Amino acid sequence: MFYLDLFAALDKHRVAYVLIGGLAVSLHGVERATMDIDISVVMSRENLAALIAASRELGLTPALPVAIESLGDPELLAQWHEQRNMEVFALRAPGLAGVTVDVLLHPPLGASALIERAIAFDVGGVSVRVAAIDDLITLKAAVGRPIDLADIEHLRRVKERQA
């Protein structure tokens, strides 16, 4: 299964990442359909090189007509974010229509802090680092789409049940 292969490759290449978005919401126990995989990563050249290696192993390709190596240049990514309002660097999975890995470029919470507070879930024998509920709520509030607002309400209920 692609999702497990992705997280295994991220672990194998020691990518400092955290799962955010709809899939993270689902792993916290909220029924949520989504096909894309949203992650936040430490934006260092070393970590981005590890992400590129994992992406190549899985055959991921950029959704934009740019070389995968563009993902390894934090200054270029910052420029695209500033000048083109690019929020994510999307990678397409081969043979899986509609499935993308979206690398959030500048989350309102730093990737290092997200990773520090992340919860490790064992999914099919693969460890997946998932953003903590409070961090997901903050990230979703920053976006504010109707689906994000609904996710926030569901996540708050999950958190109340856990207390």
DSSP file with accessible surface (Angstrom, degrees, kcal/mol):
  #  RESIDUE AA STRUCTURE BP1 BP2  ACC     N-H-->O    O-->H-N    N-H-->O    O-->H-N    TCO  KAPPA ALPHA  PHI   PSI    X-CA   Y-CA   Z-CA
    1    1 A M     >        0   0  153      0, 0.0     4,-2.3     0, 0.0     3,-0.2   0.000 360.0 360.0 360.0 132.6    0.0    0.0    0.0
    2    2 A F  H  >  +     0   0   29      1,-0.2     4,-2.8     2,-0.2     5,-0.2   0.869 360.0  55.9 -56.3 -44.2    1.4    3.4   -1.1
    3    3 A Y  H  > S+     0   0   52      1,-0.2     4,-2.1     2,-0.2    -1,-0.2   0.936 111.4  42.9 -58.9 -46.7    0.7    5.2    2.2
    4    4 A L  H  > S+     0   0   42     -3,-0.2     4,-2.5     1,-0.2    -1,-0.2   0.897 112.6  53.8 -66.9 -38.6    2.7    2.6    4.3
    5    5 A D  H  X S+     0   0   89     -4,-2.3     4,-2.4     2,-0.2    -2,-0.2   0.899 107.8  52.1 -60.8 -39.6    5.5    2.5    1.7
    6    6 A L  H  X S+     0   0    3     -4,-2.8     4,-2.6    -5,-0.2    -2,-0.2   0.960 111.7  43.7 -61.7 -50.9    5.7    6.3    1.9
    7    7 A F  H  X S+     0   0    6     -4,-2.1     4,-2.2     1,-0.2    -2,-0.2   0.877 113.1  52.3 -67.7 -33.2    6.1    6.4    5.7
    8    8 A A  H  X S+     0   0   43     -4,-2.5     4,-3.0     2,-0.2    -1,-0.2   0.913 111.0  47.8 -65.6 -41.0    8.5    3.5    5.6
    9    9 A A  H  X S+     0   0    2     -4,-2.4     4,-2.4     2,-0.2    -2,-0.2   0.903 110.1  51.7 -67.3 -40.3   10.7    5.3    3.0
   10   10 A L  H  <>S+     0   0    0     -4,-2.6     5,-2.8     2,-0.2    -1,-0.2   0.923 114.0  44.7 -61.1 -41.2   10.6    8.5    5.1
   11   11 A D  H ><5S+     0   0   87     -4,-2.2     3,-1.5     3,-0.2    -2,-0.2   0.938 111.4  52.5 -67.1 -45.5   11.7    6.5    8.1
   12   12 A K  H 3<5S+     0   0  135     -4,-3.0    -2,-0.2     1,-0.3    -1,-0.2   0.888 114.2  42.4 -58.3 -39.9   14.4    4.7    6.1
   13   13 A H  T 3<5S-     0   0   51     -4,-2.4    -1,-0.3    -5,-0.2    -2,-0.2   0.368 111.7-122.8 -90.8   5.1   15.9    7.9    4.8
   14   14 A R  T < 5 +     0   0  217     -3,-1.5     2,-0.4     1,-0.2    -3,-0.2   0.881  42.7 178.7  55.9  45.6   15.5    9.5    8.3
   15   15 A V      < -     0   0    0     -5,-2.8     2,-1.1    35,-0.2    -1,-0.2  -0.656  29.9-132.8 -77.8 128.9   13.4   12.4    7.1
   16   16 A A        +     0   0   30     -2,-0.4    26,-1.9    26,-0.1     2,-0.3  -0.754  55.0 138.7 -82.5 102.1   12.4   14.7    9.9
   17   17 A Y  E     -A   41   0A   2     -2,-1.1     2,-0.3    24,-0.2    24,-0.2  -0.906  41.2-153.6-140.0 166.8    8.6   15.0    9.1
   18   18 A V  E     -A   40   0A   0     22,-2.0    22,-2.3    -2,-0.3     2,-0.4  -0.983  24.9-121.9-144.5 138.0    5.2   15.1   10.7
   19   19 A L  E     +Ab  39 130A   0    110,-3.4   112,-2.7    -2,-0.3    20,-0.2  -0.663  39.6 165.5 -79.0 131.0    1.9   14.1    9.2
   20   20 A I  E  >  +A   38   0A   9     18,-3.0    18,-0.7    -2,-0.4     4,-0.6  -0.690  32.7  45.3-129.4-178.1   -0.7   16.9    9.1
   21   21 A G  H  > S-     0   0   12     -2,-0.2     4,-2.1     1,-0.2     3,-0.3  -0.244 107.7 -24.6  81.1-164.4   -4.0   17.3    7.3
   22   22 A G  H  > S+     0   0    2      1,-0.2     4,-2.4     2,-0.2    -1,-0.2   0.836 132.9  53.2 -59.4 -39.5   -6.9   15.0    6.7
   23   23 A L  H  > S+     0   0   34     -3,-0.4     4,-2.2    13,-0.3    -1,-0.2   0.911 109.4  50.0 -66.1 -37.2   -4.9   11.7    7.1
   24   24 A A  H  X S+     0   0    0     -4,-0.6     4,-1.4    -3,-0.3    -2,-0.2   0.917 109.0  52.2 -64.7 -41.5   -3.6   12.9   10.5
   25   25 A V  H  <>S+     0   0    0     -4,-2.1     5,-1.7     1,-0.2     3,-0.4   0.930 109.1  50.9 -59.6 -43.9   -7.1   13.8   11.5
   26   26 A S  H ><5S+     0   0   34     -4,-2.4     3,-2.0     1,-0.2    -1,-0.2   0.907 106.0  53.9 -60.8 -43.5   -8.2   10.3   10.5
   27   27 A L  H 3<5S+     0   0   49     -4,-2.2    -1,-0.2     1,-0.3    -2,-0.2   0.794 101.8  59.8 -66.3 -23.7   -5.5    8.6   12.6
   28   28 A H  T 3<5S-     0   0   13     -4,-1.4    -1,-0.3    -3,-0.4    -2,-0.2   0.487 131.4 -92.9 -80.3  -2.6   -6.6   10.6   15.6
   29   29 A G  T < 5S+     0   0   55     -3,-2.0     2,-0.5     1,-0.3    -3,-0.2   0.546  84.1 128.8 107.7  10.4  -10.0    8.8   15.2
   30   30 A V      < -     0   0   10     -5,-1.7     2,-0.5     2,-0.0    -1,-0.3  -0.854  62.3-122.0 -99.5 125.9  -12.1   11.2   13.1
   31   31 A E        +     0   0  195     -2,-0.5     2,-0.3    -4,-0.1    -5,-0.1  -0.550  51.2 155.5 -67.4 118.3  -13.8    9.6   10.1
   32   32 A R        -     0   0   49     -2,-0.5     2,-0.5    -9,-0.1    -6,-0.1  -0.966  36.1-143.3-152.2 124.7  -12.4   11.6    7.2
   33   33 A A        +     0   0   96     -2,-0.3     2,-0.3    -7,-0.0   -11,-0.1  -0.793  36.4 145.2 -91.9 130.8  -11.9   10.8    3.6
   34   34 A T        -     0   0   40     -2,-0.5    -2,-0.1     1,-0.1     3,-0.0  -0.966  34.1-165.5-158.3 150.6   -8.9   12.2    1.9
   35   35 A M        +     0   0  101     -2,-0.3    65,-0.1    63,-0.1     2,-0.1   0.654  68.2  80.8-109.3 -26.5   -6.5   11.0   -0.8
   36   36 A D        -     0   0   42     63,-0.2     2,-0.5    65,-0.1   -13,-0.3  -0.422  68.3-139.4 -84.8 160.1   -3.6   13.5   -0.4
   37   37 A I  E     - c   0 101A   0     63,-2.8    65,-3.2    -2,-0.1     2,-0.5  -0.978  15.7-160.9-120.3 115.2   -0.9   13.2    2.3
   38   38 A D  E     +Ac  20 102A  29    -18,-0.7   -18,-3.0    -2,-0.5     2,-0.3  -0.876  16.5 170.6-101.8 127.5    0.1   16.4    3.9
   39   39 A I  E     -Ac  19 103A   0     63,-2.6    65,-3.0    -2,-0.5     2,-0.4  -0.938  25.4-148.8-132.4 155.2    3.4   16.6    5.7
   40   40 A S  E     -Ac  18 104A   0    -22,-2.3   -22,-2.0    -2,-0.3     2,-0.3  -0.970  23.6-172.4-117.5 138.5    5.6   19.3    7.2
   41   41 A V  E     -A   17   0A   1     63,-0.6     2,-0.3    -2,-0.4    70,-0.2  -0.925  35.0 -95.8-130.1 154.9    9.3   18.8    7.2
   42   42 A V        -     0   0   35    -26,-1.9     2,-0.7    -2,-0.3   -26,-0.1  -0.558  38.4-136.8 -65.5 129.1   12.4   20.5    8.6
   43   43 A M        +     0   0   52     -2,-0.3     2,-0.3     4,-0.1    -1,-0.1  -0.176  57.7 127.5 -91.0  44.4   13.5   22.8    5.8
   44   44 A S     >  -     0   0   46     -2,-0.7     4,-2.8     1,-0.1     5,-0.2  -0.679  69.6-119.2 -93.6 155.1   17.3   22.1    6.1
   45   45 A R  H  > S+     0   0  131     -2,-0.3     4,-2.3     1,-0.2     5,-0.2   0.900 114.6  51.7 -59.1 -39.9   19.3   21.1    3.0
   46   46 A E  H  > S+     0   0  168      2,-0.2     4,-1.8     1,-0.2    -1,-0.2   0.934 112.7  43.7 -64.4 -45.2   20.2   17.8    4.6
   47   47 A N  H  > S+     0   0   12      2,-0.2     4,-2.3     1,-0.2    -2,-0.2   0.903 113.3  51.0 -68.9 -39.4   16.6   16.9    5.5
   48   48 A L  H  X S+     0   0    0     -4,-2.8     4,-2.6     2,-0.2    -1,-0.2   0.886 107.6  54.0 -66.0 -35.2   15.3   18.0    2.1
   49   49 A A  H  X S+     0   0   56     -4,-2.3     4,-2.3    -5,-0.2    -1,-0.2   0.905 108.6  49.4 -63.5 -39.1   18.0   15.8    0.4
   50   50 A A  H  X S+     0   0   19     -4,-1.8     4,-2.4     2,-0.2    -2,-0.2   0.903 110.0  51.0 -65.7 -39.4   16.7   12.9    2.5
   51   51 A L  H  X S+     0   0    2     -4,-2.3     4,-2.6     2,-0.2    -2,-0.2   0.914 109.4  50.4 -63.6 -41.1   13.1   13.7    1.4
   52   52 A I  H  X S+     0   0   13     -4,-2.6     4,-2.9     2,-0.2     5,-0.2   0.926 109.5  51.1 -63.1 -42.7   14.2   13.8   -2.3
   53   53 A A  H  X S+     0   0   35     -4,-2.3     4,-2.2     1,-0.2    -2,-0.2   0.927 111.9  46.5 -61.6 -43.3   15.9   10.4   -1.8
   54   54 A A  H  X S+     0   0    1     -4,-2.4     4,-1.6     2,-0.2    -1,-0.2   0.911 112.5  51.3 -64.4 -40.1   12.8    8.9   -0.3
   55   55 A S  H  X>S+     0   0    2     -4,-2.6     5,-2.7     1,-0.2     4,-0.6   0.914 109.7  48.8 -63.8 -43.4   10.7   10.5   -3.1
   56   56 A R  H ><5S+     0   0  133     -4,-2.9     3,-1.0     1,-0.2    -1,-0.2   0.906 106.8  56.5 -63.0 -41.1   13.0    9.0   -5.8
   57   57 A E  H 3<5S+     0   0   93     -4,-2.2    -1,-0.2     1,-0.3    -2,-0.2   0.870 113.5  40.9 -58.1 -35.5   12.8    5.6   -4.2
   58   58 A L  H 3<5S-     0   0   31     -4,-1.6    -1,-0.3    -5,-0.1    -2,-0.2   0.452 114.2-115.8 -92.1  -3.9    9.0    5.8   -4.5
   59   59 A G  T <<5 +     0   0   34     -3,-1.0    -3,-0.2    -4,-0.6     2,-0.2   0.726  55.1 165.1  76.3  21.2    9.0    7.3   -8.0
   60   60 A L      < -     0   0    8     -5,-2.7    -1,-0.2    -6,-0.2    33,-0.2  -0.482  15.0-168.6 -71.8 142.7    7.3   10.5   -6.8
   61   61 A T  E     -D   92   0A  77     31,-1.7    31,-3.8    -2,-0.2     6,-0.1  -0.960  28.7 -96.2-131.3 149.2    7.5   13.4   -9.2
   62   62 A P  E     -D   91   0A  19      0, 0.0    29,-0.3     0, 0.0     4,-0.1  -0.339  20.5-140.9 -63.1 141.8    6.7   17.1   -8.8
   63   63 A A  S    S+     0   0   31     27,-2.7    28,-0.1     2,-0.1    26,-0.0   0.824  88.9  69.9 -69.9 -31.7    3.2   18.2   -9.8
   64   64 A L  S    S-     0   0   81     26,-0.5     2,-2.5     1,-0.1    25,-0.0  -0.515 104.4-103.4 -80.5 156.5    4.8   21.4  -11.2
   65   65 A P  S    S+     0   0  135      0, 0.0     2,-0.3     0, 0.0    -1,-0.1  -0.400  85.6 109.6 -79.3  65.1    7.0   21.2  -14.3
   66   66 A V  S    S-     0   0   45     -2,-2.5     2,-0.1    -4,-0.1    -2,-0.0  -0.919  75.7 -92.9-133.0 162.1   10.2   21.5  -12.2
   67   67 A A    >   -     0   0   52     -2,-0.3     3,-1.9     1,-0.1     4,-0.3  -0.453  31.5-121.2 -74.3 148.3   13.0   19.2  -11.3
   68   68 A I  G >  S+     0   0   20      1,-0.3     3,-1.8     2,-0.2     4,-0.3   0.820 110.3  71.7 -57.7 -28.8   12.7   17.2   -8.1
   69   69 A E  G >  S+     0   0  103      1,-0.3     3,-1.7     2,-0.2    -1,-0.3   0.753  79.8  74.6 -61.8 -22.1   16.0   18.9   -7.0
   70   70 A S  G X  S+     0   0   21     -3,-1.9     3,-1.5     1,-0.3    -1,-0.3   0.829  85.9  64.2 -58.3 -30.9   14.1   22.1   -6.6
   71   71 A L  G <  S+     0   0    0     -3,-1.8    -1,-0.3    -4,-0.3    -2,-0.2   0.733  94.6  61.0 -65.6 -19.5   12.7   20.6   -3.4
   72   72 A G  G <  S+     0   0   14     -3,-1.7    -1,-0.3    -4,-0.3    -2,-0.2   0.407  85.7  82.9 -89.7   4.3   16.2   20.6   -2.0
   73   73 A D    <>  -     0   0   52     -3,-1.5     4,-2.4     1,-0.2     3,-0.3  -0.822  53.9-175.0-114.2  93.4   16.7   24.4   -2.2
   74   74 A P  H  > S+     0   0   24      0, 0.0     4,-2.3     0, 0.0     5,-0.2   0.850  85.8  54.0 -57.9 -33.2   15.1   26.1    0.8
   75   75 A E  H  > S+     0   0  115      2,-0.2     4,-2.3     1,-0.2     5,-0.1   0.915 109.2  47.3 -67.9 -42.1   15.9   29.6   -0.6
   76   76 A L  H  > S+     0   0   37     -3,-0.3     4,-2.7     2,-0.2     5,-0.2   0.926 112.2  50.5 -64.2 -42.0   14.1   28.8   -3.8
   77   77 A L  H  X S+     0   0    0     -4,-2.4     4,-2.3    -7,-0.2    -2,-0.2   0.907 110.3  49.6 -63.0 -40.4   11.1   27.4   -2.0
   78   78 A A  H  X S+     0   0   32     -4,-2.3     4,-2.6    -5,-0.2    -1,-0.2   0.901 110.5  51.1 -64.8 -38.4   11.0   30.5    0.2
   79   79 A Q  H  X S+     0   0   86     -4,-2.3     4,-3.3     2,-0.2     5,-0.4   0.929 110.6  47.7 -64.4 -45.6   11.1   32.7   -3.0
   80   80 A W  H  X S+     0   0   18     -4,-2.7     4,-2.1     1,-0.2     6,-1.5   0.891 112.3  50.6 -62.3 -38.6    8.2   30.7   -4.6
   81   81 A H  H  X S+     0   0   48     -4,-2.3     4,-0.9     4,-0.2    -2,-0.2   0.940 117.3  39.5 -63.6 -45.4    6.3   31.1   -1.3
   82   82 A E  H  < S+     0   0  154     -4,-2.6    -2,-0.2     2,-0.2    -3,-0.2   0.933 126.9  31.1 -69.6 -49.2    6.9   34.8   -1.2
   83   83 A Q  H  < S+     0   0  125     -4,-3.3    -3,-0.2    -5,-0.2    -2,-0.2   0.759 133.7  26.4 -87.6 -26.2    6.5   35.7   -4.9
   84   84 A R  H  < S-     0   0  166     -4,-2.1    -3,-0.2    -5,-0.4    -1,-0.2   0.290  96.9-121.4-120.4   6.1    4.0   33.1   -6.0
   85   85 A N     <  +     0   0  124     -4,-0.9     2,-0.6     1,-0.2    -4,-0.2   0.808  47.1 173.5  55.3  32.7    2.1   32.3   -2.8
   86   86 A M        +     0   0   24     -6,-1.5    -1,-0.2     1,-0.2    -2,-0.1  -0.622  12.1 176.3 -75.3 117.1    3.1   28.7   -3.2
   87   87 A E        +     0   0   96     -2,-0.6    18,-2.7     1,-0.2    19,-0.5   0.775  61.8  24.5 -92.1 -34.1    1.9   26.9    0.0
   88   88 A V  E     - E   0 104A  50     16,-0.2     2,-0.7    17,-0.1    16,-0.2  -0.958  61.6-136.6-133.9 152.6    2.9   23.3   -0.8
   89   89 A F  E     - E   0 103A   3     14,-2.1    14,-2.2    -2,-0.3     2,-0.4  -0.950  36.3-151.2-103.3 107.9    5.4   21.5   -3.0
   90   90 A A  E     - E   0 102A  22     -2,-0.7   -27,-2.7    12,-0.2   -26,-0.5  -0.681  12.4-166.4 -90.7 134.8    3.1   18.7   -4.4
   91   91 A L  E     -DE  62 101A   0     10,-2.5    10,-2.9    -2,-0.4     2,-0.4  -0.967  13.4-139.4-118.4 134.1    4.5   15.3   -5.4
   92   92 A R  E     -DE  61 100A 131    -31,-3.8   -31,-1.7    -2,-0.4     8,-0.2  -0.747  10.6-132.6 -96.0 141.5    2.6   12.9   -7.5
   93   93 A A    >   -     0   0    7      6,-1.7     3,-1.4     3,-0.4     6,-0.2  -0.739  32.3-108.7 -88.6 135.0    2.5    9.2   -6.8
   94   94 A P  T 3  S+     0   0   77      0, 0.0    -1,-0.1     0, 0.0   -34,-0.1  -0.393  96.5   1.5 -67.3 133.2    3.0    7.0   -9.9
   95   95 A G  T 3  S+     0   0   85     -2,-0.1     2,-0.5     1,-0.1    -3,-0.0   0.543 104.7 104.9  73.6   6.6    0.0    5.2  -11.1
   96   96 A L    X   -     0   0   73     -3,-1.4     3,-1.9     3,-0.2    -3,-0.4  -0.792  63.2-148.6-122.4  89.4   -2.3    6.6   -8.4
   97   97 A A  T 3  S+     0   0   94     -2,-0.5     3,-0.1     1,-0.3    -5,-0.0  -0.298  81.0  10.6 -59.0 131.1   -4.5    9.3   -9.9
   98   98 A G  T 3  S+     0   0   59      1,-0.2     2,-0.6    -5,-0.1    -1,-0.3   0.327  94.9 121.1  86.4  -9.4   -5.4   12.0   -7.4
   99   99 A V    <   +     0   0   10     -3,-1.9    -6,-1.7    -6,-0.2     2,-0.3  -0.800  34.6 165.6 -93.0 120.9   -2.8   10.9   -4.8
  100  100 A T  E     - E   0  92A  30     -2,-0.6   -63,-2.8    -8,-0.2     2,-0.6  -0.957  36.1-137.9-130.4 153.2   -0.3   13.6   -3.9
  101  101 A V  E     -cE  37  91A   1    -10,-2.9   -10,-2.5    -2,-0.3     2,-0.7  -0.967  26.1-159.5-105.1 114.0    2.2   14.2   -1.2
  102  102 A D  E     -cE  38  90A  21    -65,-3.2   -63,-2.6    -2,-0.6     2,-0.8  -0.882   4.3-157.1-102.1 115.4    1.9   17.8   -0.2
  103  103 A V  E     -cE  39  89A   0    -14,-2.2   -14,-2.1    -2,-0.7     2,-0.4  -0.822  17.4-137.1 -92.9 109.6    4.9   19.2    1.6
  104  104 A L  E     -cE  40  88A  33    -65,-3.0   -63,-0.6    -2,-0.8   -16,-0.2  -0.557  15.8-162.6 -70.1 122.1    3.8   22.3    3.5
  105  105 A L  S    S+     0   0    2    -18,-2.7    -1,-0.2    -2,-0.4   -17,-0.1   0.895  74.9  12.0 -79.2 -42.2    6.4   24.9    2.9
  106  106 A H  S    S-     0   0   77    -19,-0.5    -1,-0.2     4,-0.1     4,-0.1  -0.597  74.6-172.5-139.8  76.4    5.8   27.5    5.7
  107  107 A P        -     0   0   26      0, 0.0     4,-0.1     0, 0.0    32,-0.0  -0.294  36.6-117.2 -67.8 154.4    3.3   26.2    8.3
  108  108 A P  S    S+     0   0   83      0, 0.0     2,-0.4     0, 0.0    31,-0.0   0.708 108.3  52.2 -65.5 -17.1    2.1   28.6   11.0
  109  109 A L  S    S-     0   0   37     26,-0.1     5,-0.0     3,-0.0    26,-0.0  -0.968 103.2-107.5-114.8 135.1    3.9   26.3   13.5
  110  110 A G     >  -     0   0   47     -2,-0.4     4,-2.4     1,-0.1     5,-0.2  -0.287  20.9-125.7 -62.9 144.4    7.5   25.4   12.8
  111  111 A A  H  > S+     0   0   13    -70,-0.2     4,-2.9     1,-0.2     5,-0.2   0.881 108.8  56.4 -58.9 -39.9    8.2   21.9   11.7
  112  112 A S  H  > S+     0   0   78      1,-0.2     4,-2.3     2,-0.2    -1,-0.2   0.923 109.7  45.0 -61.2 -42.9   10.7   21.2   14.5
  113  113 A A  H  > S+     0   0   33      2,-0.2     4,-1.7     1,-0.2    -1,-0.2   0.909 113.0  51.1 -66.9 -41.2    8.1   22.1   17.1
  114  114 A L  H  X S+     0   0    0     -4,-2.4     4,-0.6     1,-0.2    18,-0.3   0.921 112.0  47.2 -60.1 -44.0    5.4   20.0   15.4
  115  115 A I  H >< S+     0   0   38     -4,-2.9     3,-0.8     1,-0.2    -2,-0.2   0.901 107.8  55.9 -66.1 -40.6    7.8   17.0   15.2
  116  116 A E  H 3< S+     0   0  164     -4,-2.3    -1,-0.2     1,-0.3    -2,-0.2   0.872 115.4  37.7 -60.2 -37.4    8.7   17.4   18.9
  117  117 A R  H 3< S+     0   0  107     -4,-1.7    -1,-0.3    -5,-0.1    -2,-0.2   0.457  92.7 123.4 -93.6  -2.6    5.1   17.2   20.0
  118  118 A A    <<  -     0   0   24     -3,-0.8     2,-0.4    -4,-0.6    13,-0.2  -0.148  56.6-132.9 -61.9 156.0    4.1   14.6   17.4
  119  119 A I  E     -F  130   0A  75     11,-3.1    11,-3.0     9,-0.0     2,-0.6  -0.927  15.2-131.7-110.7 132.8    2.6   11.3   18.4
  120  120 A A  E     -F  129   0A  69     -2,-0.4     2,-0.4     9,-0.2     9,-0.2  -0.752  23.3-168.2 -87.4 122.8    3.9    8.0   16.9
  121  121 A F  E     -F  128   0A  53      7,-2.8     7,-2.8    -2,-0.6     2,-0.7  -0.920  18.1-136.3-106.7 137.5    1.2    5.8   15.5
  122  122 A D  E     +F  127   0A 125     -2,-0.4     2,-0.6     5,-0.2     5,-0.2  -0.856  27.1 179.3 -92.5 114.8    1.9    2.2   14.5
  123  123 A V  E >  S-F  126   0A  46      3,-3.1     3,-1.7    -2,-0.7    -2,-0.0  -0.949  71.7 -27.6-120.1 106.6    0.1    1.6   11.3
  124  124 A G  T 3  S-     0   0   67     -2,-0.6    -1,-0.1     1,-0.3     3,-0.1   0.841 125.7 -50.0  59.0  33.5    0.6   -1.9    9.8
  125  125 A G  T 3  S+     0   0   62      1,-0.2     2,-0.5     0, 0.0    -1,-0.3   0.497 117.9 112.6  83.7   3.8    3.9   -2.2   11.6
  126  126 A V  E <   - F   0 123A  27     -3,-1.7    -3,-3.1     2,-0.0     2,-0.4  -0.934  66.6-129.2-112.4 130.3    5.1    1.2   10.2
  127  127 A S  E     - F   0 122A  58     -2,-0.5     2,-0.5    -5,-0.2    -5,-0.2  -0.651  24.7-170.1 -79.4 129.3    5.7    4.1   12.6
  128  128 A V  E     - F   0 121A   1     -7,-2.8    -7,-2.8    -2,-0.4     2,-0.7  -0.987  17.1-140.8-123.3 123.1    3.9    7.3   11.5
  129  129 A R  E     - F   0 120A  63     -2,-0.5  -110,-3.4    -9,-0.2     2,-0.4  -0.760  27.0-172.0 -86.2 115.6    4.7   10.6   13.2
  130  130 A V  E     -bF  19 119A   0    -11,-3.0   -11,-3.1    -2,-0.7  -110,-0.2  -0.891  27.3-106.4-114.8 136.0    1.3   12.5   13.5
  131  131 A A        -     0   0    0   -112,-2.7   -13,-0.1    -2,-0.4   -16,-0.1  -0.244  43.1-104.1 -57.3 142.1    0.8   16.0   14.6
  132  132 A A     >  -     0   0   17    -18,-0.3     4,-2.6     1,-0.1     3,-0.2  -0.277  32.0-108.3 -64.1 155.5   -0.7   16.4   18.1
  133  133 A I  H  > S+     0   0   10      1,-0.2     4,-2.6     2,-0.2     5,-0.2   0.910 118.6  51.5 -56.1 -47.0   -4.4   17.3   18.2
  134  134 A D  H  > S+     0   0   81      1,-0.2     4,-2.1     2,-0.2    -1,-0.2   0.890 111.2  48.8 -60.1 -38.2   -3.7   20.9   19.5
  135  135 A D  H  > S+     0   0   11     -3,-0.2     4,-2.8     2,-0.2    -1,-0.2   0.903 109.9  51.2 -68.2 -40.1   -1.2   21.4   16.6
  136  136 A L  H  X S+     0   0    1     -4,-2.6     4,-2.9     2,-0.2     5,-0.2   0.916 109.0  51.6 -62.0 -40.9   -3.7   20.1   14.1
  137  137 A I  H  X S+     0   0   19     -4,-2.6     4,-2.5    -5,-0.2    -2,-0.2   0.937 111.2  47.4 -61.4 -44.5   -6.4   22.5   15.4
  138  138 A T  H  X S+     0   0   63     -4,-2.1     4,-1.8     2,-0.2    -2,-0.2   0.932 113.7  47.3 -62.7 -44.9   -3.9   25.4   15.1
  139  139 A L  H  X S+     0   0   13     -4,-2.8     4,-1.1     1,-0.2    -2,-0.2   0.917 114.4  46.1 -63.3 -43.4   -3.0   24.4   11.5
  140  140 A K  H  X S+     0   0    9     -4,-2.9     4,-2.9     1,-0.2     5,-0.3   0.869 109.2  54.7 -70.7 -35.0   -6.6   23.9   10.5
  141  141 A A  H  < S+     0   0   59     -4,-2.5    -1,-0.2    -5,-0.2    -2,-0.2   0.873 103.9  56.8 -64.2 -35.2   -7.7   27.2   12.1
  142  142 A A  H  < S+     0   0   66     -4,-1.8    -1,-0.2    -5,-0.2    -2,-0.2   0.834 113.5  39.2 -65.8 -31.3   -5.0   29.0   10.1
  143  143 A V  H  < S-     0   0   90     -4,-1.1    -2,-0.2    -3,-0.2    -1,-0.2   0.917  85.6-170.7 -84.1 -50.5   -6.5   27.7    6.8
  144  144 A G     <  +     0   0   34     -4,-2.9    -3,-0.1     1,-0.2    -4,-0.1   0.619  21.9 152.8  74.7  15.0  -10.1   28.1    7.8
  145  145 A R     >  -     0   0  129     -5,-0.3     4,-2.4     1,-0.1     3,-0.3  -0.371  61.3-104.3 -68.1 160.6  -11.9   26.2    5.0
  146  146 A P  H  > S+     0   0  111      0, 0.0     4,-2.2     0, 0.0     5,-0.2   0.896 123.4  51.2 -54.3 -40.7  -15.3   24.7    5.9
  147  147 A I  H  > S+     0   0   73      1,-0.2     4,-2.4     2,-0.2     5,-0.1   0.881 109.7  50.8 -65.8 -35.7  -13.7   21.2    6.0
  148  148 A D  H  > S+     0   0    3     -3,-0.3     4,-2.3     2,-0.2    -1,-0.2   0.909 108.9  50.4 -67.9 -40.6  -11.0   22.5    8.3
  149  149 A L  H  X S+     0   0   93     -4,-2.4     4,-1.8     2,-0.2    -2,-0.2   0.902 111.3  48.7 -64.7 -39.2  -13.5   24.0   10.7
  150  150 A A  H  X S+     0   0   40     -4,-2.2     4,-2.2    -5,-0.2    -2,-0.2   0.917 109.7  52.6 -64.9 -42.6  -15.5   20.8   10.8
  151  151 A D  H  X S+     0   0    3     -4,-2.4     4,-3.0     1,-0.2     5,-0.2   0.897 105.4  55.4 -58.3 -41.0  -12.2   18.9   11.5
  152  152 A I  H  X S+     0   0    8     -4,-2.3     4,-2.5     2,-0.2    -1,-0.2   0.934 107.4  48.5 -59.3 -46.0  -11.5   21.3   14.4
  153  153 A E  H  X S+     0   0   91     -4,-1.8     4,-1.8     1,-0.2    -1,-0.2   0.921 113.6  46.8 -61.5 -43.4  -14.9   20.5   16.0
  154  154 A H  H  X S+     0   0   76     -4,-2.2     4,-2.2     1,-0.2    -2,-0.2   0.910 111.7  50.8 -64.8 -42.5  -14.3   16.7   15.6
  155  155 A L  H  X S+     0   0    0     -4,-3.0     4,-2.6     1,-0.2    -2,-0.2   0.882 107.1  54.0 -64.5 -37.5  -10.8   17.0   17.0
  156  156 A R  H  X S+     0   0  114     -4,-2.5     4,-2.3    -5,-0.2    -1,-0.2   0.901 108.4  49.7 -62.6 -39.7  -12.0   18.9   20.0
  157  157 A R  H  X S+     0   0  116     -4,-1.8     4,-2.1     2,-0.2    -2,-0.2   0.909 110.1  50.2 -65.5 -40.9  -14.5   16.1   20.7
  158  158 A V  H  X S+     0   0    7     -4,-2.2     4,-1.6     1,-0.2    -2,-0.2   0.935 110.9  49.8 -60.5 -44.4  -11.7   13.5   20.5
  159  159 A K  H  X S+     0   0   85     -4,-2.6     4,-1.1     1,-0.2    -2,-0.2   0.905 108.9  51.7 -63.0 -41.5   -9.6   15.6   22.8
  160  160 A E  H  < S+     0   0  140     -4,-2.3     3,-0.5     1,-0.2    -1,-0.2   0.900 108.9  50.8 -61.8 -41.1  -12.4   15.8   25.4
  161  161 A R  H  < S+     0   0  177     -4,-2.1    -1,-0.2     1,-0.2    -2,-0.2   0.818 109.2  51.8 -66.3 -30.5  -13.0   12.1   25.3
  162  162 A Q  H  <        0   0  131     -4,-1.6    -1,-0.2    -5,-0.2    -2,-0.2   0.707 360.0 360.0 -77.9 -20.8   -9.3   11.5   25.9
  163  163 A A     <        0   0  121     -4,-1.1    -3,-0.0    -3,-0.5    -4,-0.0  -0.149 360.0 360.0 -73.3 360.0   -9.2   13.8   28.9
